[in-house]
Amino acid sequence: MAALIILVVIVAVVGLIVVGVYNRLVTLSTRADQAFADIDVQLKQRQDLVPNLVETVKGYAAHEKGTLEAVIAARNGAAAATSVEDKVQAETVLTGALRQLFAVAEAYPDLKANTNFLNLQDQLADLENKLAAARRFFNNAVAEFNAARRGFPAVVFAGMFGFSKDRSLYDVGVESRAAMDAAAPAVKF
């Protein structure tokens, strides 16, 4: 009789541990999904700004057709991306195309003074800041999920629950970081 009680207690404790592990993994996975949804909202707003930006630049720099087409193509690619990895790649391309567009704008003083262009540029800068914050939140949620999934006892049960792989971080990548560093203006006196 005592052996049966001990067995029941052990099974109950293991059951509670398994339920706790499952619930924690589901909670952390859901938090990461929500964080990615926040990034998605910011990316959509950014993508919605691009056509207005291109139209404004087109009025002043119509002969920069290749740059304008590259921005639109990059925007369409970013809008079509679905997975985290695809979105990261597509947004990196869009960021590079926008940098080229702003470089073109530097050659047109009238464009740089246009209030509509300046307003769009400010909105884009604000969205970039919001995106950076959303990426940090997402990467934190993903890192927390990955750490919990790899920890004991979750590592024993994670595969059974469908959490067999780490989630991907939203990493802008080496190329994008290099482009950001290269895009920093040089100040000379």
MDAnalysis code that builds the backbone (N, CA, C; Angstrom):
import MDAnalysis as mda
import numpy as np

u = mda.Universe.empty(567, n_residues=189, atom_resindex=np.repeat(np.arange(189), 3), trajectory=True)
u.add_TopologyAttr("name", ["N", "CA", "C"] * 189)
u.add_TopologyAttr("resid", np.arange(1, 190))
u.add_TopologyAttr("resname", ["MET", "ALA", "ALA", "LEU", "ILE", "ILE", "LEU", "VAL", "VAL", "ILE", "VAL", "ALA", "VAL", "VAL", "GLY", "LEU", "ILE", "VAL", "VAL", "GLY", "VAL", "TYR", "ASN", "ARG", "LEU", "VAL", "THR", "LEU", "SER", "THR", "ARG", "ALA", "ASP", "GLN", "ALA", "PHE", "ALA", "ASP", "ILE", "ASP", "VAL", "GLN", "LEU", "LYS", "GLN", "ARG", "GLN", "ASP", "LEU", "VAL", "PRO", "ASN", "LEU", "VAL", "GLU", "THR", "VAL", "LYS", "GLY", "TYR", "ALA", "ALA", "HIS", "GLU", "LYS", "GLY", "THR", "LEU", "GLU", "ALA", "VAL", "ILE", "ALA", "ALA", "ARG", "ASN", "GLY", "ALA", "ALA", "ALA", "ALA", "THR", "SER", "VAL", "GLU", "ASP", "LYS", "VAL", "GLN", "ALA", "GLU", "THR", "VAL", "LEU", "THR", "GLY", "ALA", "LEU", "ARG", "GLN", "LEU", "PHE", "ALA", "VAL", "ALA", "GLU", "ALA", "TYR", "PRO", "ASP", "LEU", "LYS", "ALA", "ASN", "THR", "ASN", "PHE", "LEU", "ASN", "LEU", "GLN", "ASP", "GLN", "LEU", "ALA", "ASP", "LEU", "GLU", "ASN", "LYS", "LEU", "ALA", "ALA", "ALA", "ARG", "ARG", "PHE", "PHE", "ASN", "ASN", "ALA", "VAL", "ALA", "GLU", "PHE", "ASN", "ALA", "ALA", "ARG", "ARG", "GLY", "PHE", "PRO", "ALA", "VAL", "VAL", "PHE", "ALA", "GLY", "MET", "PHE", "GLY", "PHE", "SER", "LYS", "ASP", "ARG", "SER", "LEU", "TYR", "ASP", "VAL", "GLY", "VAL", "GLU", "SER", "ARG", "ALA", "ALA", "MET", "ASP", "ALA", "ALA", "ALA", "PRO", "ALA", "VAL", "LYS", "PHE"])
u.atoms.positions = np.array([
    [0.821, -1.189, 0.000],
    [0.000, 0.000, 0.000],
    [0.874, 1.266, 0.000],
    [1.903, 1.294, 0.804],
    [2.811, 2.440, 0.870],
    [3.524, 2.630, -0.465],
    [3.888, 1.520, -1.125],
    [4.561, 1.599, -2.418],
    [3.631, 2.223, -3.456],
    [2.351, 1.901, -3.402],
    [1.369, 2.450, -4.325],
    [1.208, 3.957, -4.108],
    [1.186, 4.387, -2.874],
    [1.071, 5.821, -2.562],
    [2.304, 6.570, -3.060],
    [3.480, 5.990, -2.830],
    [4.721, 6.615, -3.303],
    [4.713, 6.711, -4.828],
    [4.261, 5.662, -5.503],
    [4.191, 5.650, -6.960],
    [3.227, 6.732, -7.459],
    [2.081, 6.836, -6.826],
    [1.086, 7.845, -7.217],
    [1.663, 9.250, -7.010],
    [2.359, 9.470, -5.900],
    [2.959, 10.772, -5.620],
    [4.033, 11.095, -6.668],
    [4.850, 10.132, -7.010],
    [5.897, 10.344, -8.014],
    [5.277, 10.669, -9.369],
    [4.259, 9.911, -9.763],
    [3.581, 10.167, -11.041],
    [2.943, 11.557, -11.027],
    [2.328, 11.935, -9.909],
    [1.699, 13.253, -9.809],
    [2.735, 14.367, -9.902],
    [3.869, 14.201, -9.230],
    [4.928, 15.218, -9.271],
    [5.488, 15.341, -10.683],
    [5.756, 14.216, -11.338],
    [6.257, 14.246, -12.712],
    [5.217, 14.890, -13.627],
    [3.954, 14.560, -13.428],
    [2.874, 15.161, -14.223],
    [2.821, 16.669, -14.044],
    [2.950, 17.134, -12.815],
    [2.947, 18.577, -12.555],
    [4.154, 19.261, -13.197],
    [5.295, 18.613, -13.141],
    [6.494, 19.173, -13.775],
    [6.292, 19.267, -15.281],
    [5.761, 18.221, -15.892],
    [5.535, 18.214, -17.339],
    [4.542, 19.314, -17.724],
    [3.451, 19.440, -16.977],
    [2.452, 20.473, -17.260],
    [3.077, 21.860, -17.095],
    [3.870, 22.051, -16.063],
    [4.536, 23.330, -15.842],
    [5.495, 23.680, -16.964],
    [6.271, 22.698, -17.389],
    [7.214, 22.920, -18.491],
    [6.457, 23.285, -19.759],
    [5.412, 22.541, -20.071],
    [4.625, 22.807, -21.268],
    [4.032, 24.215, -21.226],
    [3.421, 24.563, -20.116],
    [2.796, 25.881, -19.996],
    [3.824, 27.006, -20.119],
    [4.991, 26.808, -19.535],
    [6.045, 27.838, -19.637],
    [6.510, 27.989, -21.081],
    [6.724, 26.888, -21.781],
    [7.157, 26.967, -23.176],
    [6.089, 27.621, -24.055],
    [4.847, 27.284, -23.820],
    [3.758, 27.893, -24.592],
    [3.697, 29.397, -24.320],
    [3.822, 29.780, -23.056],
    [3.791, 31.198, -22.695],
    [4.934, 31.958, -23.348],
    [6.139, 31.416, -23.279],
    [7.291, 32.090, -23.869],
    [7.202, 32.135, -25.394],
    [6.704, 31.080, -25.998],
    [6.534, 31.060, -27.447],
    [5.494, 32.093, -27.880],
    [4.416, 32.188, -27.129],
    [3.375, 33.171, -27.432],
    [3.907, 34.589, -27.273],
    [4.716, 34.823, -26.255],
    [5.313, 36.144, -26.046],
    [6.216, 36.502, -27.226],
    [6.962, 35.539, -27.728],
    [7.821, 35.794, -28.892],
    [6.969, 36.077, -30.137],
    [5.871, 35.333, -30.300],
    [4.967, 35.586, -31.427],
    [4.387, 36.998, -31.356],
    [3.985, 37.412, -30.164],
    [3.435, 38.760, -29.994],
    [4.493, 39.821, -30.287],
    [5.705, 39.575, -29.848],
    [6.788, 40.526, -30.096],
    [7.067, 40.640, -31.593],
    [7.009, 39.516, -32.310],
    [7.214, 39.564, -33.744],
    [6.059, 40.296, -34.423],
    [4.852, 40.132, -33.914],
    [3.702, 40.857, -34.461],
    [3.907, 42.364, -34.309],
    [4.517, 42.799, -33.208],
    [4.829, 44.219, -33.028],
    [5.812, 44.697, -34.093],
    [6.807, 43.882, -34.386],
    [7.762, 44.228, -35.443],
    [7.034, 44.323, -36.774],
    [6.153, 43.367, -37.020],
    [5.400, 43.340, -38.268],
    [4.597, 44.626, -38.472],
    [3.993, 45.125, -37.408],
    [3.217, 46.365, -37.496],
    [4.125, 47.520, -37.904],
    [5.291, 47.618, -37.269],
    [6.231, 48.688, -37.588],
    [6.747, 48.548, -39.028],
    [7.010, 47.317, -39.447],
    [7.497, 47.107, -40.815],
    [6.426, 47.500, -41.828],
    [5.193, 47.175, -41.545],
    [4.084, 47.527, -42.449],
    [3.974, 49.049, -42.560],
    [4.062, 49.746, -41.432],
    [3.999, 51.210, -41.476],
    [5.156, 51.777, -42.293],
    [6.327, 51.184, -42.107],
    [7.509, 51.628, -42.868],
    [7.282, 51.394, -44.357],
    [6.771, 50.222, -44.698],
    [6.518, 49.897, -46.103],
    [5.466, 50.820, -46.704],
    [4.497, 51.247, -45.902],
    [3.463, 52.161, -46.385],
    [4.011, 53.562, -46.657],
    [5.080, 53.944, -45.974],
    [5.701, 55.252, -46.195],
    [6.501, 55.302, -47.494],
    [7.027, 54.174, -47.903],
    [7.952, 54.145, -49.042],
    [7.339, 54.703, -50.323],
    [6.117, 54.322, -50.730],
    [5.579, 54.898, -51.973],
    [5.457, 56.424, -51.922],
    [5.059, 56.968, -50.774],
    [4.964, 58.423, -50.642],
    [6.340, 59.073, -50.768],
    [7.323, 58.440, -50.166],
    [8.690, 58.936, -50.232],
    [9.197, 58.920, -51.674],
    [8.932, 57.818, -52.367],
    [9.372, 57.692, -53.760],
    [8.685, 58.732, -54.635],
    [7.396, 58.937, -54.435],
    [6.665, 59.931, -55.236],
    [7.211, 61.335, -54.996],
    [7.531, 61.637, -53.752],
    [8.084, 62.946, -53.440],
    [9.434, 63.137, -54.121],
    [10.285, 62.129, -54.044],
    [11.607, 62.216, -54.674],
    [11.456, 62.259, -56.193],
    [10.507, 61.504, -56.722],
    [10.304, 61.444, -58.171],
    [10.011, 62.833, -58.746],
    [9.305, 63.657, -57.978],
    [8.998, 65.004, -58.445],
    [10.231, 65.863, -58.632],
    [11.286, 65.577, -57.904],
    [12.512, 66.373, -57.977],
    [13.632, 65.668, -58.735],
    [13.599, 64.350, -58.731],
    [14.714, 63.592, -59.306],
    [14.190, 62.474, -60.189],
    [13.370, 62.826, -61.154],
    [12.731, 61.826, -62.011],
    [13.749, 61.002, -62.797],
    [14.889, 61.579, -63.110],
    [15.886, 60.852, -63.907],
    [16.650, 59.822, -63.067],
    [16.383, 59.740, -61.769],
    [17.001, 58.727, -60.898],
    [16.131, 57.467, -60.893],
    [15.665, 57.094, -62.063],
    [14.692, 56.011, -62.215],
    [15.178, 54.683, -61.633],
    [16.433, 54.354, -61.831],
    [16.968, 53.086, -61.331],
    [16.882, 52.995, -59.817],
    [17.227, 54.077, -59.130],
    [17.162, 54.099, -57.665],
    [15.724, 53.980, -57.198],
    [14.828, 54.728, -57.845],
    [13.410, 54.688, -57.462],
    [12.820, 53.295, -57.677],
    [13.174, 52.671, -58.794],
    [12.678, 51.321, -59.068],
    [13.243, 50.309, -58.067],
    [14.493, 50.497, -57.680],
    [15.108, 49.594, -56.699],
    [14.410, 49.710, -55.344],
    [14.040, 50.912, -54.967],
    [13.333, 51.112, -53.691],
    [11.962, 50.433, -53.739],
    [11.239, 50.629, -54.829],
    [9.912, 50.006, -54.957],
    [10.030, 48.484, -54.978],
    [11.013, 47.951, -55.688],
    [11.211, 46.495, -55.730],
    [11.563, 45.963, -54.345],
    [12.400, 46.684, -53.625],
    [12.777, 46.256, -52.275],
    [11.568, 46.323, -51.343],
    [10.752, 47.345, -51.492],
    [9.542, 47.483, -50.674],
    [8.580, 46.333, -50.953],
    [8.399, 45.992, -52.225],
    [7.506, 44.891, -52.577],
    [8.035, 43.562, -52.051],
    [9.343, 43.375, -52.118],
    [9.944, 42.157, -51.565],
    [9.743, 42.072, -50.064],
    [9.890, 43.190, -49.375],
    [9.691, 43.218, -47.919],
    [8.239, 42.943, -47.568],
    [7.316, 43.473, -48.349],
    [5.896, 43.253, -48.081],
    [5.507, 41.793, -48.306],
    [6.201, 41.112, -49.212],
    [5.868, 39.720, -49.532],
    [6.524, 38.707, -48.595],
    [7.526, 39.113, -47.849],
    [8.252, 38.185, -46.968],
    [7.346, 37.710, -45.832],
    [7.527, 36.434, -45.439],
    [6.661, 35.879, -44.394],
    [7.420, 35.402, -43.162],
    [8.497, 34.679, -43.346],
    [9.215, 34.134, -42.191],
    [10.144, 35.188, -41.597],
    [10.601, 34.940, -40.390],
    [11.525, 35.867, -39.737],
    [12.763, 36.064, -40.605],
    [13.338, 34.962, -41.080],
    [14.556, 35.051, -41.884],
    [14.320, 35.823, -43.174],
    [13.188, 35.547, -43.845],
    [12.875, 36.256, -45.089],
    [12.660, 37.738, -44.835],
    [11.967, 38.062, -43.738],
    [11.727, 39.474, -43.407],
    [13.029, 40.191, -43.108],
    [13.928, 39.536, -42.387],
    [15.214, 40.155, -42.073],
    [15.964, 40.468, -43.363],
    [16.033, 39.498, -44.269],
    [16.745, 39.715, -45.540],
    [16.086, 40.807, -46.368],
    [14.765, 40.742, -46.490],
    [14.044, 41.716, -47.307],
    [14.151, 43.119, -46.720],
    [14.058, 43.229, -45.421],
    [14.162, 44.550, -44.782],
    [15.579, 45.102, -44.873],
    [16.575, 44.236, -44.874],
    [17.959, 44.687, -45.061],
    [18.129, 45.276, -46.459],
    [17.536, 44.623, -47.447],
    [17.581, 45.136, -48.819],
    [16.843, 46.476, -48.896],
    [15.677, 46.560, -48.255],
    [14.905, 47.807, -48.263],
    [15.682, 48.934, -47.581],
    [16.329, 48.632, -46.484],
    [17.129, 49.640, -45.786],
    [18.238, 50.167, -46.683],
    [18.904, 49.266, -47.394],
    [19.953, 49.687, -48.325],
    [19.399, 50.548, -49.455],
    [18.237, 50.174, -49.966],
    [17.618, 50.941, -51.047],
    [17.200, 52.329, -50.558],
    [16.687, 52.393, -49.329],
    [16.313, 53.699, -48.772],
    [17.544, 54.576, -48.557],
    [18.648, 53.970, -48.162],
    [19.898, 54.731, -48.002],
    [20.316, 55.344, -49.339],
    [20.174, 54.545, -50.414],
    [20.514, 55.062, -51.741],
    [19.586, 56.216, -52.112],
    [18.309, 56.088, -51.756],
    [17.338, 57.132, -52.059],
    [17.697, 58.420, -51.321],
    [18.074, 58.294, -50.056],
    [18.453, 59.486, -49.293],
    [19.772, 60.068, -49.792],
    [20.647, 59.220, -50.300],
    [21.890, 59.711, -50.891],
    [21.586, 60.515, -52.152],
    [20.633, 60.043, -52.937],
    [20.202, 60.778, -54.130],
    [19.605, 62.118, -53.704],
    [18.807, 62.098, -52.651],
    [18.152, 63.321, -52.181],
    [19.158, 64.387, -51.764],
    [20.327, 63.962, -51.310],
    [21.360, 64.908, -50.895],
    [21.793, 65.811, -52.051],
    [21.665, 65.319, -53.267],
    [22.100, 66.086, -54.437],
    [21.067, 67.113, -54.888],
    [19.904, 67.133, -54.245],
    [18.824, 68.022, -54.658],
    [18.426, 68.923, -53.489],
    [18.987, 70.119, -53.412],
    [18.687, 71.017, -52.287],
    [17.199, 71.356, -52.171],
    [16.512, 71.498, -53.302],
    [15.082, 71.807, -53.242],
    [14.309, 70.660, -52.601],
    [14.707, 69.445, -52.908],
    [14.056, 68.270, -52.318],
    [14.315, 68.220, -50.820],
    [15.563, 68.453, -50.446],
    [15.907, 68.419, -49.022],
    [15.153, 69.482, -48.235],
    [14.737, 70.559, -48.887],
    [14.003, 71.628, -48.216],
    [12.490, 71.428, -48.278],
    [12.031, 70.463, -49.050],
    [10.602, 70.206, -49.214],
    [10.017, 69.714, -47.887],
    [8.958, 70.371, -47.419],
    [8.376, 70.007, -46.118],
    [7.776, 68.612, -46.135],
    [7.197, 68.212, -47.253],
    [6.636, 66.862, -47.343],
    [7.746, 65.822, -47.213],
    [8.850, 66.043, -47.903],
    [9.989, 65.127, -47.829],
    [10.544, 65.091, -46.410],
    [10.697, 66.248, -45.793],
    [11.220, 66.310, -44.428],
    [10.286, 65.606, -43.448],
    [8.978, 65.774, -43.650],
    [8.001, 65.098, -42.795],
    [8.097, 63.582, -42.949],
    [8.184, 63.113, -44.192],
    [8.316, 61.679, -44.440],
    [9.622, 61.144, -43.858],
    [10.689, 61.927, -43.972],
    [11.981, 61.526, -43.433],
    [11.901, 61.414, -41.900],
    [11.212, 62.362, -41.263],
    [11.033, 62.310, -39.806],
    [10.199, 61.096, -39.391],
    [9.137, 60.828, -40.150],
    [8.302, 59.663, -39.850],
    [9.109, 58.370, -39.976],
    [9.930, 58.313, -41.008],
    [10.760, 57.128, -41.216],
    [11.769, 56.968, -40.078],
    [12.371, 58.056, -39.653],
    [13.323, 57.998, -38.536],
    [12.623, 57.536, -37.258],
    [11.419, 58.026, -37.030],
    [10.646, 57.601, -35.852],
    [10.328, 56.114, -35.926],
    [9.936, 55.651, -37.104],
    [9.648, 54.219, -37.281],
    [10.898, 53.372, -37.084],
    [12.044, 53.864, -37.540],
    [13.296, 53.118, -37.354],
    [13.599, 52.956, -35.869],
    [13.356, 54.006, -35.080],
    [13.563, 53.907, -33.632],
    [12.599, 52.909, -33.000],
    [11.345, 52.951, -33.433],
    [10.356, 52.000, -32.912],
    [10.714, 50.568, -33.314],
    [11.209, 50.415, -34.529],
    [11.635, 49.089, -34.996],
    [12.797, 48.556, -34.176],
    [13.736, 49.404, -33.870],
    [14.883, 48.978, -33.063],
    [14.414, 48.504, -31.692],
    [13.484, 49.231, -31.093],
    [12.951, 48.825, -29.783],
    [12.171, 47.519, -29.901],
    [11.373, 47.387, -30.944],
    [10.592, 46.161, -31.136],
    [11.504, 44.963, -31.380],
    [12.590, 45.163, -32.121],
    [13.543, 44.072, -32.353],
    [14.216, 43.643, -31.051],
    [14.573, 44.622, -30.225],
    [15.186, 44.271, -28.927],
    [14.211, 43.462, -28.079],
    [12.953, 43.869, -28.044],
    [11.947, 43.152, -27.266],
    [11.761, 41.740, -27.817],
    [11.686, 41.621, -29.144],
    [11.524, 40.309, -29.775],
    [12.726, 39.414, -29.482],
    [13.923, 39.943, -29.674],
    [15.124, 39.143, -29.437],
    [15.226, 38.712, -27.977],
    [14.787, 39.566, -27.069],
    [14.771, 39.190, -25.663],
    [13.780, 38.044, -25.423],
    [12.596, 38.139, -26.008],
    [11.585, 37.086, -25.858],
    [12.075, 35.775, -26.463],
    [12.720, 35.845, -27.613],
    [13.247, 34.641, -28.262],
    [14.376, 34.032, -27.433],
    [15.264, 34.868, -26.921],
    [16.370, 34.360, -26.104],
    [15.832, 33.688, -24.838],
    [14.810, 34.274, -24.241],
    [14.208, 33.676, -23.050],
    [13.568, 32.326, -23.377],
    [12.868, 32.260, -24.521],
    [12.272, 30.992, -24.945],
    [13.353, 29.951, -25.201],
    [14.385, 30.326, -25.956],
    [15.449, 29.374, -26.288],
    [16.150, 28.861, -25.032],
    [16.401, 29.755, -24.090],
    [17.058, 29.339, -22.844],
    [16.159, 28.394, -22.045],
    [14.879, 28.705, -21.981],
    [13.952, 27.835, -21.249],
    [13.826, 26.473, -21.929],
    [13.804, 26.467, -23.264],
    [13.676, 25.212, -24.010],
    [14.893, 24.323, -23.817],
    [16.066, 24.922, -23.704],
    [17.291, 24.149, -23.546],
    [17.561, 23.725, -22.104],
    [16.894, 24.379, -21.153],
    [17.141, 24.080, -19.735],
    [16.471, 22.784, -19.303],
    [16.955, 22.264, -18.193],
    [16.375, 21.049, -17.617],
    [15.239, 21.453, -16.702],
    [14.142, 20.791, -16.703],
    [13.740, 19.563, -17.374],
    [13.093, 19.772, -18.740],
    [12.966, 21.023, -19.204],
    [12.283, 21.287, -20.471],
    [12.935, 20.577, -21.637],
    [14.253, 20.475, -21.633],
    [14.961, 19.838, -22.734],
    [14.505, 18.388, -22.923],
    [14.079, 17.758, -21.848],
    [13.618, 16.368, -21.919],
    [12.271, 16.274, -22.636],
    [11.405, 17.278, -22.410],
    [10.034, 17.203, -22.916],
    [9.763, 18.113, -24.117],
    [10.642, 19.046, -24.412],
    [10.386, 20.048, -25.444],
    [10.063, 19.430, -26.804],
    [10.810, 18.415, -27.205],
    [10.563, 17.764, -28.492],
    [9.182, 17.139, -28.571],
    [8.737, 16.551, -27.465],
    [7.401, 15.929, -27.441],
    [6.300, 16.976, -27.606],
    [6.568, 18.200, -27.168],
    [5.564, 19.258, -27.217],
    [5.635, 20.085, -28.498],
    [6.550, 19.743, -29.400],
    [6.680, 20.482, -30.646],
    [7.620, 21.674, -30.557],
    [8.424, 21.734, -29.520],
    [9.383, 22.824, -29.347],
    [10.801, 22.291, -29.500],
    [11.051, 21.578, -30.584],
    [12.329, 20.895, -30.748],
    [13.448, 21.795, -31.271],
    [13.110, 22.991, -31.797],
    [14.136, 23.858, -32.374],
    [14.125, 25.223, -31.694],
    [15.319, 25.824, -31.662],
    [15.418, 27.205, -31.210],
    [14.712, 28.108, -32.210],
    [14.201, 29.210, -31.716],
    [13.622, 30.224, -32.592],
    [14.742, 31.137, -33.063],
    [14.566, 31.731, -34.218],
    [15.573, 32.624, -34.790],
    [15.432, 34.034, -34.231],
    [16.575, 34.637, -33.953],
    [16.598, 36.033, -33.541],
    [16.390, 36.917, -34.769],
    [15.960, 38.129, -34.549],
    [15.840, 39.109, -35.633],
    [17.176, 39.847, -35.674],
    [18.105, 39.297, -36.428],
    [19.456, 39.837, -36.519],
    [19.596, 40.560, -37.836],
    [19.992, 41.825, -37.793],
    [20.127, 42.588, -39.028],
    [21.296, 42.117, -39.869],
    [22.178, 41.313, -39.312],
    [23.239, 40.697, -40.080],
    [24.486, 41.535, -40.197],
    [25.548, 40.865, -40.552],
    [26.859, 41.496, -40.671],
    [26.857, 42.525, -41.796],
    [26.242, 42.179, -42.949],
    [26.243, 43.091, -44.083],
    [25.511, 44.380, -43.737],
    [24.375, 44.252, -43.064],
    [23.596, 45.431, -42.725],
    [24.318, 46.295, -41.707],
    [24.952, 45.656, -40.717],
    [25.721, 46.430, -39.729],
    [26.878, 47.150, -40.409],
    [27.524, 46.491, -41.357],
    [28.625, 47.119, -42.086],
    [28.102, 48.299, -42.910],
    [26.929, 48.144, -43.515],
    [26.336, 49.233, -44.295],
    [25.972, 50.400, -43.383],
    [25.473, 50.091, -42.176],
    [25.139, 51.152, -41.231],
    [26.389, 51.901, -40.799],
    [27.464, 51.154, -40.560],
    [28.718, 51.788, -40.161],
    [29.266, 52.636, -41.310],
    [29.161, 52.118, -42.530],
    [29.668, 52.842, -43.689],
    [28.835, 54.085, -43.970],
    [27.553, 54.056, -43.604],
    [26.657, 55.169, -43.882],
    [26.826, 56.316, -42.892],
    [27.580, 56.100, -41.833],
    [27.788, 57.162, -40.861],
    [28.570, 58.295, -41.512],
    [28.066, 59.516, -41.352],
    [28.742, 60.625, -42.008],
    [30.087, 60.938, -41.377],
    [30.997, 61.343, -42.203],
    [32.312, 61.756, -41.724],
    [32.290, 63.258, -41.486],
    [32.721, 63.678, -40.322],
    [32.758, 65.095, -39.970],
    [34.198, 65.552, -40.026],
    [34.449, 66.568, -40.843],
    [35.809, 67.097, -40.991],
    [35.770, 68.604, -40.805],
    [36.788, 69.112, -40.165],
    [36.889, 70.558, -39.957],
    [38.073, 71.111, -40.699],
])
